[in-house]
Amino acid sequence: MANEIVKYENQLNSVSFRHFNARELNLFFSIVSRMRDKGTEKVSFTFNELHELSRYSDHGERLVKDLEGVYTKMQNLNMWYDDGNIIEHWVLFPGFQINRKETTVTVSINPELKSVLNQLSNWTRFSLEQFASLKSTYSKTLFRLLKQYRTVGKRDFSMQKFRNLLDIPKSYSVSDIDKKVMTPFKKELAGIFYGLSIRKLRKGRGGKIVGYTFTWKSERKNANDFTNGQALSNSTRKRQNKRNEPMPDYSKPKREITDADRNKLAEQLELLQALGNHDKNK
């Protein structure tokens, strides 16, 4: 999973992943990481690939059940558009086939939404290993939402939007949010978002809490947030893993270089540049 990148159009961050558990979120974004720049073609994954990508530890029918759960909940991930006259709703992945005998999963993207994972203009990117290492579903969601603003270092949420995007139960009071959302989030992500601070926004005479402001040290555009994947502590982020590249097999037939290959190479060059900057700053 080393340096596996999840990258998608920011539009996906406006969708609430209601009722997804941690395993299902890991599986979903593992699929997203490999669907990028594939156009509308179907993409197949082996069960072993999904195990490795998502840090999935169970085997056999448990994986099949969780994949079924992912797809069932994916049907409710409506991407919508409203121009003031016409309202349209689409499902991102309309095709989802699980083959028990071949131990594969085949996924297809909705042509109407191919821009979410192709030819990106305003995107969110993050390390899949960092994401999968987080235990709380709230932490996973906040991690993505803050990574959208990683070079800004600040993001505001109204209370209504915050509750909706994180799928926080209506019964939760502010003190419940502090205990069950903010505490695990700060514990898990303080080593990823340096200088992390959370401020409650108040309004009116009674000081009613109407939202939150998150601030942290902004990242450089080419910041190395993929080194060693986990980056759960300052010491972890300072360590560099040596990359052992396999020797190329020149016996294999050559194939035509595609736009997806060029995009992936550009990202690898960006990461290498970030590694160089990291060494200089030591």
Order of alpha helices (4+ residues) and beta strands (2+ residues): beta-alpha-beta-alpha-alpha-beta-beta-beta-beta-beta-alpha-alpha-beta-alpha-alpha-alpha-beta-beta-alpha-alpha
